[in-house]
Amino acid sequence: MSVIPDGTPVVLLNAFPVDRAQWDPLIDALADLDAIPGDVISFDMPGIGEMPLPDDEPSLELIADAAVAAMRETTGHEAAVWIGCSMGGYVAMAVAERHPGAVAGIGLIATRATADTEEAHAKRLATADALEGAAGAEDPRGMAEGLVGTQGAARDALVAAIAANIAQHSGDGIAWGQRAMAARPDRVEVLKEMDAPAVVLGGALDGLVGAEELEVMAQALGVEVALVEGVGHLAAFEAPMEVARLLAPLTST
C-alpha cells in the first residue's frame, strides 16, 4: 500500500486578515473523515503570516498566478481543488479565470463573486491609507468579533484566537490586502463558464457576506448554497467538522 498522497491536491486560501492557521481545525476534520487523499497546501497572503510583501502593486491576480505555480511545482499535479474563504475565495475565482486548467474543483466559503460597491471600495482604500506604516490593526479584538458568529460558551475562546492571529500582522500587510481586494473585478461570468465540481457555503450568522450573495455564486455554478447554522464568517474555523462534511465530495477526488 502506498503511503504517498496521490489524489488531487487541495489548496486552502485564507480569509482576511488571518494567516493559514485558520485552516488547522478543518484539516484535522478532513483527515478524520479520510477526505484528503492528496497533498494539502495552505498559503498566507502577502504581508500576512510568513509571506513577505512583494514589490508589486496589490493584486489578487498576482497571488493567483503565484499559487498555481507553487502548487504545480510542489505537487507535480496540473490541477487542484481550490478552497477559499472570503479574500481566499476572491483568489480562487481569479485562479479559475486565469488558469482554468488548474481547477479540479472549487469551494467558496463566505465570499462573493461581485466587485465592491463604490462605498465599500472607498472604505477599503481609506482603511489601507490609515494602516500604512502602522504596527498593526488598531483593534484586533473588534475585528475578530465581526468575523466570529458563534455564540455562547465557545465564543470567547474563538474570538480570542482570531484576535491574537490578527494582532501578529503588520499594518502594511493588512493595507496591501485591502487594496488588492478593492481592485478586484466582478467574476460572476467566470463562475458561469466553469466546468468543475463546486461547493458554496457560508455561516448563517455571517454579518459580512449574506445568503443572497452566496446565492449569486451558487446559481452561476449550478449548485445549492449550504448554510452552516450558528456560525459566522469563519465557518470552517468555527464548525470544522460540519464544513469538512460539506467539502468532502470535493476533496476526496
Order of alpha helices (4+ residues) and beta strands (2+ residues): beta-alpha-beta-alpha-beta-alpha-beta-alpha-alpha-alpha-alpha-alpha-beta-alpha-beta-alpha-alpha
